[in-house]
Amino acid sequence: MIQIENRYTGRIIYEGENTVKALAVRYKADLREAYLQGADLREAYLQGADLRGVDLWKAKIEFHQFPSIRLLSSISFRHLPDNLTLELMRRDACAHPHPDLFDKWAKGGGKCPYQNEEPFWRFEPKKELWRKGKPQMRDSDLILEICKSQRWKIKGYLD
């Protein structure tokens, strides 16, 4: 059994079983920067949860509804297939105020284009994969491919 207190008021916001699942089922759980590698979140309700910077590598997740692009873009991805890494790099380049910096960066002649801006996606870019171009995937296809690559399930889509 554990108690979780509000860090500002000291008020108990959760008391019960000692699992990540128990915390994550709370609506809008703040899990920023949490280390959840290998966690079993298959029954967790993550809608509205703050997942910025969360490491979910090898976590067991089952979404009960189709996840939003906003939710997935808040998760830190350490391991993505090359095709998804390139897709996310192209998406970040499209959103960048100076997309030409990506070519310089990839050729070794410049700093990371997101040195002074916050990227939309959280992943490890790979210079050697960079190919200039527009993103190739629809958002819904990207969501499905990311979930497949992480072995996450989506009820009704990836069961």
N, C-alpha and C positions, 0 to 999 in steps of 0.2 A: 504494500500500500504506500502511496506517495501523496504529498500535498504540493500543489503548485500555487504559488502566491503571485499576485500582481506585483511587479518589481517596483512600482511607484507608490502604491497604497498599502501593500502588505496584506490586502484582502485575499482570502483563499478563493481561487477561481476553479480549482479542480481538486478533488480528493477521491482516490480510488486506486484501481490496479496500476501497476508500474509498467506501462507499455507506451510506446510511441503511438500506437493505434488509439489508445484512450485519449491522448492529447489531441491527436489530429481530428478526432470526430467532433471536436468543438468547432462550431461555426466560426470562420475567420481566424483560425488558430495562427498565431505568429510563429512560424518555424524558420524565420530568416537565419541563414548561416548554420542551420542544424546539420549535424552529420548523421544522416539516415542510411548510410551505405548498408545494404543487405536487410533493411527493415521490412517487415511484413505489413503493408498498408492496404491489403486487398479489401478490407471492409471499412476503411477510413473514408469519411466524408470530407473531401478536400476542396469542395467548391468554396471559393472565397478565402482559402488559406493563403497566407503570405509565404511563398516558397522561394523568395529571392535568395540566391546563393546556396540553396540546399543541394547537398550531394546525395543523389538518389541512385548511384551506381549499384546495380544488382538488387535494388529494392523490389519487392513484390508488390505491384500496384494493379488494382483493378478499378477502373473508372466506371461508375454506374450510369454516367451519361457522357456523351461525346465531349472531351475536354476542349477548352478554348485555346486559341493560339496564344492569348495573353497569359494563360496559366503555364503552358509549356515554355514560353519564352522567359519565364521567371526562374526556371530550374537551371542549375549549372550542370552541363553535360561534359563529362570527362572522356567518354568513349562514344564516338559516333562513326558510322561508316563514312568513307571518303565522299560518296555522292551526297550525303546529307551535310557534311562539313562544307563542301563547295556551295551547296544551296544556301546555307545560312550565311556564308561569307558574301555571296552575291546579294542576299537580302540586306545585310548590313551595309554593303557598298551602295545599294540603291537609296538607303535612308541617310547616308552620310552627306554632309554639305560639300565635300570635296572627294567624290568617288575616284578621281584620277590618282589619288594618293595610294590606292590599293595596288596599282601597277608598280609604282615606285617601291613600295614596301615589299612586294613579292620578289622583285629583282634585287633586293638587298640594298637599295639606295635610299631608304627612308625609314622613319620611325613607324610604329604601329599607327594606322590611321585613327584608331580610337584612343589616342594618347590623351586628348582633351575633351572627348565626348563620351557619353555613355552608350554602349552598344545595346541594341534591342535584344539580341540573343546572347546567352552566356555559354560559351563553348571554347575549345582550344582551336584557334585557326591554324591552318598549315599553309605556309608560303608556297610549298611545292605543288599544292593542289590548285592554286589560284589560276583561273581562266576568266578573263573579262566576259561579261554577258549578263543578261537579265535572268532573274530566278526562273526556273523551269516548272515548278510544281504549284498546283493550287494549294491554298491553305489546308483544306480538308485532307488532301493527299499527303501533305507534309506531316500533319498530325498523325495520320495512320502509320506512315513510315517511321517516324520517331518512336512511336509506341511499339511498333514491331521490333525495331532495333534494340530497344531497352527491355523487350519481353514483357511489356505491360499489356494488360487486357483492357478492352473497352466493351462493356456489356452491349451485346447486339451487333458488334462490329468485329472485335478480335477476342472471341471467347476461348 
